[in-house]
Amino acid sequence: MLKVLSTICMLMLIAIPNANAMKIKDYHQEIMTGDNGKVECSACHGDAKRKTIPEASACESCHGSVEDIAEQTKRPAGAGHDVEPNPHDSLHYGTDLPCTYCHMEHKESKVYCNQCHEFEYPDMKR
């Protein structure tokens, strides 16, 4: 019986080689996967220990500065109150809100502002 259980456990380990692998958004998969086929955690986390929140500079290295992102996502001139406010240049925080408050790589992203408001941001990659 012990031999059968051992065999089953070994087969399960072989069948699920990446059981402990972190989920990664498919639009980042290609740029974060190294030549060896493994995700390079250091692309975002640098040399920091696992499970640390990436520095803003890691996001900025691909996406541009916070000022660039705020400019790209600003409201059209003359837009009324029916247009969602710019989440990257908030009335409360300006451009100081860390990217990781909304954008999460290993979990579903969420709109930080929706703790108090009800914005939709339909183009947000979740």
N, C-alpha and C positions, 0 to 999 in steps of 0.2 A: 504494500500500500504506500509506503514512504517513497519508494522508487517511482511510482505512478505520479504522486503529487510533485515530486522533484521535476519530473519530465514535463508536467503541465506548466509548472512555474517557468521553466526554461523556455518553453515554447511561447509563453505569454511575453516574456522579455524580448524574445527575438521578433515577435510579431508587432510589438509596439516600441520601436527603437527611440522615438522622440517623445515618449510619454511625458517627460519633464520639460520639454521645450516650451518656451514662452510663445504665445500667439503674437503675430506681427501683422500689421495691416498690409493687405496685398499690394497697395500702391508703393509701399516702402520695401517690399520683399526683394525686388531686383537690385536696388542700390545698396542694400545692407547685407547681401549675401556675397561671401568671399569666393575666391576661385576654388576653394575646397568644398563648396556647396553648403557651408555652415553660415548661419547668421553671425555677423560680426557685431557683437554687443558694444564693442568699443567705438563704433561709428557714432553712437549717441552718448554712451556712458563714459567714454574715455577709459582711463585706467582705474576709475573708481570701482568700489566693490559693487557686486550685483545688488539690485533693488534700490539703487540710489536714483534720485531724480536728476535727469540730465541738466547740465548748465544751459542757459539761454544761448550761449555761443554755439552749442552743438546744433541747435535748430537754425540759428542764423547762418551757419556755414553753408547750408543748402537753400534756405528760404529767404535770406536777406535780413537786413536789420529790422528792428521793430518799427522804425520810421518808414522803411520801404514797404513793409506789410500793411501798415496803417494807410499809407498812400494808395496802395493797390485796392484796398477794401473800403475806401471812403465813400460816403453817400454822394449820389449825383447832385450837382448844383441845383438848387431850387426844389429839391425833393421835400415833400410834405411830411407830416407826422406819421403817415401810413407806411413809411419806409423804415425798416429796422435800423437802429443806430449802428455805427461802426464798432464792432466788438474789439478791434485792435487799437482803438483810440476812444476809450470810454469816457463818459462825462465824469465818472467817479475816480477812475484810476489813470486816465490818460493812456500812455503806452507802457506803463509800469507793471501791468498784470502779467505774471509769468505764463508762458505758452502752455505749460503743463496743467494749468488750472482748468483748461478746456480740452486741449488736445492730449489724448492718452494713447500710447502705442499698444499697450498690452491689455487694455480694457476698452469698453465703449466710451468714446469721447462724449462730453456733455457741455452744455452752455452754462458756464459759471454764473452768468448774470441771471439765469432763471431761478436762482435761489430766492430772488425777490420779484423778478419780472417774468414775462411770458413771451420771449422772443422765439422766433422759429428758425431763422438762418437756414433756409432750405438748401443752400449750396455747401453747407458744412459737411466735410467728410467725416463720417462717424465710424 
